[in-house]
């Protein structure tokens, strides 16, 4: 028969085993199991990978929420670690940590999808910009002297180069943004160029210019006289005798030659029907030989008064004068203050074959195929904002 002490010892042993079994059951249930990635490193790595894909630009609110959820989950783990070990319970914090990790992975996948989409969009847009630059190149070259066009065209190329560099570095969101800005600047430059050059394709202007030439040619045939015609679009001076073309020569024009002359200092070459009022030989002009024409004529004065009345010209600007056909040209660029400049050799020939009173017709276009009108046609498909 068992003694009382042995019974008590046996009961204590059974109780200890039961307690240990209960502890084991509790531990098996996950109360004491430290969650995987308890320091938050896997979730943080997923967020860093998402940021490399541009998550901060694409999904800033979601990115911030993911970071907060990871910090909260890690804080929960640390709280349990600070708790007396038999009372620890990592189950809730483990679920929170797993959820934060899942959200970080979702952030990465979403950012990656957006980044890949932007890479494709940026590449396609840059290819399109290259095509548009080629198509609009003629227009932009013709208007390169216009400051606003020049600035926008330069900005378009700078943004395009930046987009290419960003694309190379894998910064696809920035690449797409720069490409979109490039296209915006390009379209602004194109729009301004077409606005400036459209006058060379305007039927009313073409009819008026052609009428000036035809009328002057009829007079030249009738009187067997000399006629000078300057076609600004072609940068060409033609000399007719008795209505027949005798010689053509290239000329340089005013630095703002695409426009009609409106006032003094605008550096535009005037358009109209004029005549030579003075021949200046060597020593009388800083440009060698020169033919002074009668700008401003009556039509120029009317246009000037109308522009001044509407505030279209700077306050205090006069109408201008001293428009000549003079030497020192042949540079292949427009540089004068509004004059027409053949080479010295051509000027000497022209000086010999003209006289005071010789008619001089200056037109924007003669209606034949020209570089400006060809560029307008070639770039007609380019879209403006």
C-alpha positions, 0 to 999 in steps of 0.5 A, spaced: 500 500 500 502 506 497 504 511 503 501 518 503 507 522 501 508 517 495 501 519 493 502 526 493 508 526 489 505 522 484 499 527 483 504 533 483 508 529 477 501 528 474 500 535 474 507 537 472 506 533 466 499 536 465 502 543 465 507 541 460 502 538 456 498 544 456 504 549 455 506 545 449 499 545 446 499 553 447 506 553 443 504 548 438 498 553 437 503 559 435 503 563 441 510 563 442 513 562 435 516 568 433 513 570 426 517 569 419 521 576 418 519 579 425 524 584 424 520 587 417 526 586 413 522 582 407 517 587 407 522 593 407 526 590 401 519 589 397 518 596 398 525 598 396 524 594 390 517 598 389 521 604 390 526 603 385 520 601 380 517 608 381 512 607 387 514 614 390 511 617 384 506 612 382 503 610 388 505 615 394 499 614 398 499 606 398 507 606 399 506 611 405 501 606 408 505 600 407 511 603 410 506 605 416 503 598 416 510 594 417 513 599 422 506 597 426 507 590 425 514 590 427 512 594 433 507 589 435 513 584 435 517 588 439 512 589 444 511 581 445 518 580 446 518 585 451 512 581 455 514 575 460 515 569 456 509 565 458 504 570 457 507 572 450 502 571 444 505 572 437 499 570 433 496 577 432 502 580 430 504 575 426 498 576 422 499 583 421 506 582 419 504 577 414 499 582 411 504 588 411 508 583 407 503 582 402 501 589 401 509 590 400 509 585 395 502 588 392 506 595 391 512 592 388 507 588 383 503 595 381 509 599 381 512 594 376 506 594 372 506 602 371 513 602 370 513 597 364 507 601 361 511 607 362 517 605 359 513 602 353 509 609 352 516 613 353 519 609 348 513 610 343 513 617 344 520 618 343 520 615 336 514 619 335 517 625 337 523 623 332 518 623 326 515 629 328 522 633 328 523 630 322 517 632 319 517 639 322 524 640 321 523 645 315 518 649 318 523 650 324 529 652 320 525 657 316 523 660 323 529 659 326 530 667 327 524 667 331 526 667 338 519 664 341 520 658 336 527 658 337 526 657 345 521 652 344 524 648 339 531 648 343 526 646 349 523 640 345 530 637 344 533 638 351 527 634 354 527 629 349 535 628 350 533 628 358 527 623 356 532 618 353 537 619 358 532 617 364 529 611 360 537 609 359 537 609 367 530 605 368 527 611 371 521 610 366 516 615 370 521 621 369 522 619 362 515 619 360 514 626 363 520 629 359 518 626 353 511 629 354 514 635 355 518 635 349 512 634 345 508 640 348 514 644 346 515 641 339 508 642 338 508 650 340 514 651 336 510 648 330 504 652 331 508 658 332 512 656 325 505 655 321 502 661 324 508 665 322 509 662 315 501 661 313 501 668 310 506 665 304 500 660 303 494 665 304 490 665 297 489 673 298 496 674 299 498 670 293 493 673 289 496 680 291 503 678 290 502 675 283 498 681 281 503 686 283 508 681 278 503 681 272 502 688 272 509 690 273 511 685 267 506 688 263 508 695 263 515 692 262 513 689 256 509 695 254 515 700 255 521 695 253 523 697 260 527 694 266 524 691 272 526 688 278 522 683 282 525 680 289 521 673 291 522 673 299 521 665 299 526 664 294 531 669 296 531 671 289 532 677 285 530 677 278 531 682 273 527 683 267 528 687 260 522 688 256 518 683 260 523 677 259 527 674 264 535 676 263 538 674 270 536 671 277 541 672 283 541 669 290 540 675 295 540 675 303 534 679 306 532 682 313 533 678 319 526 678 320 524 677 313 518 672 313 514 678 316 512 684 312 515 690 314 511 694 319 516 699 323 523 702 324 527 697 327 523 690 326 528 688 321 523 686 316 524 686 308 518 690 306 513 687 300 510 692 295 511 696 289 517 701 289 522 704 284 529 706 285 530 713 287 537 713 288 544 710 285 549 710 290 556 708 288 562 706 292 564 711 297 556 713 298 554 706 302 558 702 307 555 696 303 559 698 296 554 699 291 547 700 293 540 702 290 535 706 294 528 705 293 522 709 295 520 705 302 515 707 305 510 708 299 503 710 300 501 703 302 506 702 307 504 709 310 497 706 311 499 700 314 503 703 319 498 708 321 493 702 322 498 698 326 499 704 330 492 705 331 491 698 334 497 698 338 500 693 334 507 696 334 511 699 339 510 706 342 515 711 339 517 706 333 517 710 326 515 707 320 523 707 318 526 708 311 533 707 307 531 700 304 536 699 299 538 693 294 546 693 296 552 689 296 556 685 301 551 679 301 551 672 298 552 669 305 546 664 305 543 667 311 538 673 313 542 679 316 540 685 314 536 691 317 531 690 312 535 691 305 536 686 300 543 684 299 546 680 293 553 678 292 558 684 290 559 681 283 551 680 282 551 687 285 556 690 280 552 687 274 545 689 277 548 697 278 550 697 271 543 695 268 538 699 273 537 706 273 533 711 277 526 710 276 527 702 275 521 699 278 522 694 284 517 689 286 518 685 292 513 679 294 513 674 299 512 668 294 510 668 286 506 662 287 510 657 284 513 651 288 518 654 294 521 651 300 516 655 305 510 652 302 513 645 301 515 645 308 508 647 310 505 641 305 510 636 308 508 638 315 501 639 315 499 632 319 503 634 325 498 636 330 498 642 335 495 642 342 
